C-alpha cells in the first residue's frame, strides 16, 4: 500500500495545469474597475426583476364586455280592432242587399256603446261566388254569393274597446253573422321609450362591469363598443323571448325589456 502522504504524479500534473489557467483570470478581475463590476451586478438584478414587473402591467387592449338589461311596465295607448259582417244570397245583388241592414245594426251597436263616429270606418266590400255542382256529373246545381263588410275601429280609449270586445258577441245572438277579431293594443311613444330604456340598460351594464372589475382590484374606463340587442315587448311577467324581438299586442299592459352588450376599457 502507498504511503498516505504520497501523491499520484498524473493528478499532480492536472492540478498544476488548472492552477496556471486560473491565475491569469483572477489577475484580470483584480485589474477590472469596480464600477464595471457593479454595473454588471446591477444589470443582472434588473433582468431578474423585469419578469415580475411586466406581469403586473395592463395593456390598452384590456377590456371587459358585460350585458346590461332594463325592464319596465308600459300601458298601451292605442288600439286597432275590426269585426267582419257577412251575408249570403242567391245572387251578388241579393247578398249585398241583405248585408247592408246588418252592417248598419252593427254600427248602431258600437255607437250606442260609447264609440265615436270618427273611430269607426268601413273597409272594402268583398263578394265571393260559390258554384255547387253534382259530384257525379259535374252539372251546376246552384250558385251562391257571400258578401262581406269589414268594420274597422281605431281608438285611443283602450279600456272602452276592451269592454266592447266582450259585449259585441251579443249581436250574434240577435242574428248578426259576425267574425270578431282580437283587438291589437300598441304603444305610440315606443321610439322615445327605447332611447330611455337603452340608457338604463347601459347603466346596468356599467354597474355590473364595476362589480366584476372590483374583484380584480381594477376600475372601469371608457366604453369602446356597444351593441344593441332586440327589444322584447311581452305580456306582463312573461318569459317569452325571440331572437328577432317580440311585440305583444294582446294585452293592454306590457313589459318592455331592452338589452345592451357594452365593452368597457379596464384600468
HELIX and SHEET records of a PDB file:
HELIX    1   1 UNK A    9  UNK A   31  1                                  23    
HELIX    2   2 UNK A   34  UNK A   55  1                                  22    
HELIX    3   3 UNK A   92  UNK A  112  1                                  21    
HELIX    4   4 UNK A  117  UNK A  119  5                                   3    
HELIX    5   5 UNK A  158  UNK A  167  1                                  10    
HELIX    6   6 UNK A  170  UNK A  173  1                                   4    
HELIX    7   7 UNK A  190  UNK A  214  1                                  25    
SHEET    1   A 3 UNK A  63  UNK A  75  0                                        
SHEET    2   A 3 UNK A 253  UNK A 266 -1                                        
SHEET    3   A 3 UNK A 220  UNK A 228 -1                                        
SHEET    1   B 4 UNK A  63  UNK A  75  0                                        
SHEET    2   B 4 UNK A 253  UNK A 266 -1                                        
SHEET    3   B 4 UNK A 232  UNK A 235 -1                                        
SHEET    4   B 4 UNK A 246  UNK A 247  1                                        
SHEET    1   C 4 UNK A 120  UNK A 133  0                                        
SHEET    2   C 4 UNK A 140  UNK A 155 -1                                        
SHEET    3   C 4 UNK A  78  UNK A  89 -1                                        
SHEET    4   C 4 UNK A 178  UNK A 180 -1                                        
SHEET    1   D 4 UNK A 120  UNK A 133  0                                        
SHEET    2   D 4 UNK A 140  UNK A 155 -1                                        
SHEET    3   D 4 UNK A  78  UNK A  89 -1                                        
SHEET    4   D 4 UNK A 184  UNK A 186 -1                                        
END                                                                             
